[in-house]
Amino acid sequence: MDIQNQPWTDPLKTIVDRALIGSVALLLLATLVQTGVYFQGHAQYLVSPVFFLAALVLLVLLRNRRVSLDFKTMALALTLGVVSVAIAPASPTALTVGIMISIMATAVWLFTRPNITAIFFWLLTAICATSVHILFAANPESHPAKAIVVVAVGGGICFLMYSYAHTMRQQRLHNEALIKSQRELLNTVQTQQQVNDLAIRAADLVVYEIDMTTGYAEVVAGKSSWPELWATKPFLNVLSDVLPPDDRQILEHAIANPGEIAEFLIRHPLTSKPVYWGQFSFTAPLERDGRFIQMGYRLNTDSMVRARKLAESAQQRAEATLQRLNNIAEGGRIGLFRHNLVDDTWECNDIYREFYGLPKDQFPEVTTALIDARFDPLTRNQQLKERLEARSGEIQKSHERHLVLPDGTRKYLNTFAKAEYAGDKVVAMAGSAFDLTQERETQLQLTRTNTQLSELLERQRSMFAIIGHELRTPVASIEMLSKDAELSDRQKIEMVEDIAQGLLGVLEDLRTVIAPERIKESQAVNASPAVVVRRALTPLSGLLQETGISLHLELPEDEMQCRFNTQALRQLVTNLVKNAAVHSGGKNIWTSLTKLPTAEPNKRAQLRVEDDGKGIESSQVNKLFEAYARGDTDADGTGLGLFISSELAIALGGQIHYEQSSKGGAAFVVTMSVDSCDSNSTETAVGETQAENTTLLGKRILLAEDDKTLQLLTRKILSNAGAEVCVCNDGEEALAAYSSNTFDVVLTDIMMPKLNGYGLAKALREAGYTGPIIGATAAVVGSETDTLLAAGADTVMAKPISLKKLESAIASVETRVN
């Protein structure tokens, strides 16, 4: 508050000023009164104009804020005086009217800006006007000058008294305001001092005032740890006792650079043991009372330093834990992630990126769109639903993620996510992911293996049922033949041969089912497809006559030579025609072979076998070519015919399918590939001719067979063909015989005591034998053939041995060698 500029600071001057203003106003008023006397006779003409002008001037002045208060006061007094003088002599009631007009004018001004000065001047003017009126009324002969003097003196005295009273009142109000202001300021200072004291005590702060001339310091605030030192030593010497030498240089640097903060571990001045951490800072030098000083403070930061060190230690432990976690995650192939739901940002380690195919060099930032794009389309909706459940925070469990990466790789992840909250709102999801791909693939492989094993077991059960049926039937037939006295020996032998051929056919079918790749072992030769089909149908004439079925054959007129698997085509025609004859229930079978147009070097041919029988139910078509599928037929059979036919079609480079025949029954259509004859055709023909002309005459054959009956029969067949046979009971005898003799061909059984066929073949090859080694086995449905070939045998044929089989086997071996 600026007290010096207040107008009432000099009361005497204020009183004199106001008295002079009032005296001037009253003198002017007296002059106007005297003037009114001379114009008294004409006053009635002046009342209205004077009143109007006085009121107008009064309102303009009082409403103008730029006009000073003193000027407004004088104007009010003059106006009221003019009005009173003008109307006073007019009539006996003029005084009353003048007073009321004055009151009304003053009231207007009071409503705009109330002030006690206006009221005083109104009263003073009214008194003066009344005094003049009374003076003239009592003594009309009085000189006007007397009235002027009376009014001036009386008004001056009254105004002087008012001014003094008003000024004293203003001075008293000012003093009261000043005292109040000082009291408030003192309270504020005391409060601030208390706050500062509390802050200094709470922070353990010490404020020093350092005399830069003497170097001594004085504690001006706070409590020093060793106050007795400051009076005996300069400031720097005291701190030298509690600081190491290196820290003193840092302190001097802080003193020379105001505002910088230096922190030290303060030691006890006597024991030099650490006491607490302190923080120092200094101001720029100041001049006070003719001397230079510098302010400084020491803040006890021991708790802050300890807290900071604890925080640093905790941070180091957290970082070490995080590093161990990352190492564990890296070693254990654990993906870690955190999804900020507020700004939709992802934080994840390299393992998690690897799971989703998001390397850092290609995808610096991981987004939700990139993550979702790798969800398996088949399970995407379910995975998104599981994610929303996890975000709700109500369900905390693991979910399995099925991914399809951009390169087509499938991934299976086990993901666990936990919600992070800010208040009651989920703001992030953090968790881990494990790669279950290998486990799932193993499970799938195990499932497939179990399915295959189940199918294999089912096929084995079916196979054993077929074997049991097919073995029991011929054995029973042979037993019945042996007891039938009406049949001749010739008839019995023929029937036994038929039974044996049928049984061998069943075993060959089973061998094809178990090892369908054996079909492909038959090499392609040059032949005419039409001739092969015709020759394959010839042995079936008896079956067709027996069932009363007519065969209709449609073949190409030209018998062009092509290169294909003749054995596969022959067996395929046999299976399809025999299947139609036995199971169709029709009266006719149509077999046709046609060429298909193609621009490729390989020709395409189509074999079609159809009948006019009952056909096949649509519900059975899908399983038609599965092994042991017998449909709804009542006829005997293994259920292997169509399965073997599909494998034969594949061996011919084609496929087989079923369709409804236009003739009312079933139709099986085979498309196959036949190559054009090339430069090897002559060589192949020579090889076939050589096979047909192969003879055993003069050949020395080593026979290893443990079964006496087969020894006798095989030796007889070979001897009748002109071969010289050396019979051994097992592999050891055969190996001993080889060491002392030379042989052209080795014929060995597989299952023998002491040394089996595998060991014999391996030992012969190791001994340097290079001739043909031919295996003979009754185990046509297992892996024995492959094992014997791996041991060193050239080929394996199924028992029983016939001269034709043996000659064909020897010829094929010699052809490959040559």
Summary of the structure (lengths in Angstrom):
residues: 818
radius of gyration: 66.6
end to end distance: 132.2
largest distance: 203.2
contacts: 2395
relative contact order: 0.04
helix: 56%
strand: 19%
